[in-house]
Every structure is written in C-alpha cells, then in structure tokens.
C-alpha cells in the first residue's frame, strides 16, 4: 500500500487516468495537487480556489482539468503550464451552490455539474462555458454523476434515486431511466455498458442492469456505515465506507 501526504486537510475528490503516471486530488485546503505515482510524491500544487475543492474531472486526454469548489466556482487548469485558464460561476451567482459533482462529456462538448440546493444538473457548453440548460427530474440535491461515453450519463441524488440521461436529447426529454431501491441518499455512481453500481447512505452497494430499472441485480450488504465511493470492473465491485473499510465484492 502506498501513501501520499501533502494535502493539508481532508481529501474530497480524486481523478486518475490508468494510462498516465498521474493522480490528482482536491481537498479542504483549497488546492488541487498533482502526484507522480511512480515517484510517490507531489509534483505540483494548483492554487486559486478560495474554498474546498470538492469535484474533479479531465478533458483533452488529461491535459486540461476542471475542478469545482464548495463556493460553486468551476476552474479549468492547463496541466503542462500549471496555470488556471478560466473560472466560472457560481450558479445563479450564489456561493451557497457548492459543487457536488462534475462529468465531462467531451464528444458532446458538454460539462455537467451538480450543486447543493439545486435539484437538477447544469449543462454547460465546454467551448463557451455558457449554461445551456438543466437536466431536471431529481427531487433533491444531486450528489454524484458519471459519464459513459457521449450517449449516457448516470446521476445519484439525495432523493435516493438514480437517473440515466441521454445528453444528446433536449433537456426536457433527456431522462431515459429511473432506478429506485435505496433507502438513503445515493453518494456515488458508476456506469459501464449496461451495468451500473451505486453507493448509499443506507450502507449498501447495488448493481443495476440499465435495461431493467425495476429492481437491482444485486444488493451488497456488509458495511456498518454509509458507503461513500464505489467502482467496478465486470463482476468485481469495490466500495469504501465511513466504517473505515474497503471491500471487494464478487457479484455472481
């Protein structure tokens, strides 16, 4: 197990491309840190946020990173120069709209963001960062979002549901699936192909077939506290919880 120290406070978000020797982290010290995985050290610190960095994603094969802050500000960074390219927001000019999650849909030149006290996803044009509209349907804050190519995005909400969106469609017709079953807020989601996994305040992880939203394929129980993060490959599911454990599951 490798450990990396340098973030002065809790780490709220990560971004990693398996094809690169680079890990990015954002934390309560208002910085984005770049880590060399092979060198096991911090190689750069990006400063400019005035508050916690709560969400990260990347575009242009990782050459540009977008970060979201707890004040609702979105920033674009050029990793080679280590410079901030532009800043945008907060939504409605209200710093109470903290950034909960981000997803770049680069093939659609789109950025989707979820914010506190907003019950919808904001749809931004990546080229101009003009807000084009909103993907509405959730009944409470959107906590998590993940993009799978140019045709599908999944979101998880405090309203305990997951939704699948088609970013190619007009906003009022973009929701193409609703998944219910969790008894607590959905804190993280991942979508790959026809499978999705979700992590929740209800201490469970659930796997879904996006073609059959009526009930989950599997409900994984074993954590003793809320599950904050999840990922999967094929039938292997990984989850991390406030109970301090990381679990690896095999879904039959």
C-alpha positions in Angstrom: 0.0 0.0 0.0 1.4 3.4 -1.0 0.5 6.5 0.9 0.8 10.1 -0.2 1.0 13.0 2.2 0.8 16.7 1.4 -2.9 17.7 1.4 -3.5 19.9 4.5 -6.9 18.6 5.5 -9.4 16.1 4.2 -9.3 14.9 0.6 -12.7 15.3 -1.1 -12.1 14.2 -4.7 -9.7 12.3 -6.9 -9.0 11.9 -10.6 -6.8 9.2 -12.2 -6.2 8.1 -15.8 -4.9 4.5 -15.8 -2.8 5.3 -18.9 -0.9 8.1 -17.1 1.5 8.2 -14.2 -0.6 10.9 -12.6 -3.1 11.2 -9.8 -5.0 14.4 -8.9 -6.5 15.2 -5.6 -8.7 18.1 -4.3 -9.1 18.9 -0.6 -10.3 21.2 2.1 -7.0 23.2 1.8 -8.5 24.8 -1.4 -5.8 23.2 -3.7 -5.6 20.6 -6.4 -2.4 18.5 -6.1 -0.7 16.6 -8.8 1.0 13.4 -7.7 3.5 11.2 -9.5 2.5 7.6 -8.9 5.9 6.2 -9.8 7.8 8.9 -7.9 5.3 8.7 -4.9 5.5 12.5 -4.5 3.5 15.7 -5.1 4.9 17.3 -8.3 2.7 20.4 -8.4 0.0 22.3 -6.4 -2.6 24.3 -8.2 -3.8 27.3 -6.2 -6.7 29.6 -7.0 -9.8 28.2 -5.2 -10.9 30.2 -2.2 -12.7 27.2 -0.6 -12.7 23.4 -0.5 -12.1 21.6 -3.8 -15.0 19.1 -4.0 -15.0 17.7 -7.5 -12.6 16.9 -10.4 -12.7 15.7 -13.9 -10.5 16.0 -17.0 -10.6 16.5 -20.8 -8.3 16.5 -23.7 -6.8 13.2 -22.6 -5.9 14.7 -19.2 -4.2 17.8 -20.5 -6.9 20.0 -19.0 -8.6 19.5 -15.6 -11.8 21.1 -14.4 -12.3 21.5 -10.6 -15.3 22.5 -8.6 -15.3 24.3 -5.3 -17.5 24.4 -2.3 -18.3 28.0 -3.3 -19.7 26.8 -6.6 -16.8 28.1 -8.7 -15.6 26.0 -11.6 -12.0 26.3 -12.7 -10.1 25.0 -15.8 -6.4 24.2 -15.4 -3.8 23.5 -18.1 -1.6 20.8 -16.5 1.5 21.4 -18.5 1.7 25.1 -17.6 0.1 24.5 -14.2 -2.0 27.6 -14.9 -5.7 28.4 -14.3 -7.2 29.0 -17.8 -10.6 30.3 -16.7 -13.1 30.5 -13.8 -16.9 30.3 -14.0 -19.8 30.5 -11.6 -21.1 30.1 -9.1 -24.6 29.1 -10.4 -27.1 32.0 -10.1 -24.2 34.0 -8.6 -24.9 32.3 -5.3 -21.9 30.8 -3.5 -24.3 28.5 -1.5 -24.5 26.3 -4.6 -21.5 24.2 -3.6 -20.2 21.9 -6.4 -21.1 18.3 -5.5 -20.1 16.5 -8.7 -18.8 17.0 -12.3 -18.8 15.0 -15.5 -17.2 15.9 -18.8 -18.9 14.6 -21.9 -16.2 15.7 -24.3 -17.7 14.2 -27.5 -20.7 16.4 -26.9 -18.6 19.4 -25.9 -20.5 19.4 -22.6 -19.9 19.6 -18.9 -22.5 18.5 -16.4 -22.4 19.7 -12.8 -24.4 19.0 -9.7 -24.7 21.6 -6.9 -26.1 21.9 -3.4 -29.6 23.4 -3.1 -30.2 22.7 -6.8 -32.3 19.6 -7.7 -31.0 19.4 -11.3 -27.9 19.0 -13.3 -26.5 22.1 -15.1 -25.5 21.6 -18.7 -22.5 23.8 -19.8 -21.1 24.3 -23.2 -17.4 23.4 -22.8 -16.2 25.9 -25.5 -18.0 29.0 -24.1 -19.0 27.8 -20.6 -22.4 29.2 -21.2 -25.1 27.3 -19.3 -27.3 25.7 -22.0 -30.0 24.4 -19.6 -30.7 21.9 -16.9 -31.4 18.2 -16.7 -34.4 18.2 -14.2 -36.1 15.3 -12.5 -34.5 14.6 -9.2 -36.3 15.8 -6.1 -33.3 16.8 -4.1 -29.6 17.6 -4.4 -27.6 15.6 -6.9 -24.5 14.1 -5.2 -22.9 12.0 -7.9 -22.6 11.8 -11.6 -20.6 9.6 -14.1 -20.4 9.8 -17.9 -20.2 6.7 -20.1 -19.2 7.9 -23.5 -21.2 10.5 -25.4 -24.6 8.9 -25.0 -25.2 8.1 -21.4 -24.8 9.8 -18.0 -25.9 8.5 -14.6 -26.6 10.6 -11.6 -27.4 9.8 -7.9 -29.3 12.0 -5.6 -30.2 12.7 -2.0 -33.7 11.7 -3.1 -32.4 8.1 -3.0 -32.8 7.5 -6.8 -30.5 7.1 -9.8 -31.3 8.5 -13.2 -29.9 7.8 -16.7 -29.7 10.8 -19.0 -29.0 11.0 -22.8 -27.0 14.2 -23.3 -27.9 14.2 -27.0 -31.6 14.8 -26.2 -33.4 18.1 -25.4 -33.2 18.7 -21.6 -36.9 18.1 -21.1 -36.7 14.6 -22.7 -33.2 13.6 -21.6 -34.0 11.3 -18.7 -34.3 7.8 -20.1 -34.3 5.7 -16.9 -35.1 5.9 -13.2 -33.8 3.5 -10.6 -35.3 3.2 -7.1 -34.4 0.9 -4.3 -32.0 2.6 -2.0 -33.4 3.8 1.4 -30.8 6.5 1.8 -29.1 9.2 -0.3 -27.1 7.9 -3.2 -23.5 9.1 -2.7 -21.6 7.6 -5.7 -22.4 6.0 -9.0 -20.6 4.4 -11.9 -21.9 3.3 -15.3 -20.2 1.0 -17.7 -22.0 -0.6 -20.6 -25.3 -2.0 -19.4 -24.3 -2.1 -15.8 -24.3 0.5 -13.1 -23.3 0.4 -9.4 -24.4 2.8 -6.7 -23.3 3.5 -3.1 -25.6 4.9 -0.5 -26.2 6.3 3.0 -28.2 3.1 3.6 -24.9 1.2 4.0 -25.4 -0.8 0.8 -24.0 -1.1 -2.7 -26.3 -2.1 -5.5 -25.7 -3.3 -9.0 -28.2 -2.5 -11.8 -28.9 -3.5 -15.3 -29.8 -0.2 -17.0 -32.2 -2.1 -19.4 -34.3 -3.3 -16.4 -34.6 -0.5 -13.8 -37.4 -2.2 -11.8 -35.0 -3.7 -9.2 -31.3 -4.1 -8.7 -29.4 -7.2 -9.9 -27.7 -7.4 -6.6 -27.7 -5.7 -3.2 -24.4 -5.9 -1.4 -24.7 -5.7 2.4 -21.8 -5.7 4.8 -20.7 -2.2 5.6 -21.6 -0.9 9.0 -21.8 2.8 7.9 -22.7 4.8 4.8 -20.8 3.9 1.6 -19.2 6.9 0.1 -17.4 5.6 -3.0 -17.7 2.7 -5.4 -16.2 1.4 -8.6 -16.4 -1.8 -10.6 -15.0 -3.9 -13.5 -17.0 -6.7 -14.9 -18.3 -8.6 -11.8 -15.8 -7.2 -9.3 -17.1 -4.3 -7.2 -15.0 -2.1 -4.9 -16.5 0.1 -2.2 -15.3 2.4 0.5 -17.2 3.4 3.6 -17.2 5.6 6.7 -16.8 2.4 8.7 -13.1 2.8 7.5 -13.2 -0.4 5.4 -12.6 -1.0 1.7 -14.5 -4.1 0.4 -14.0 -6.1 -2.8 -17.1 -7.9 -3.9 -17.7 -10.6 -6.5 -21.2 -10.4 -8.0 -22.4 -13.8 -9.2 
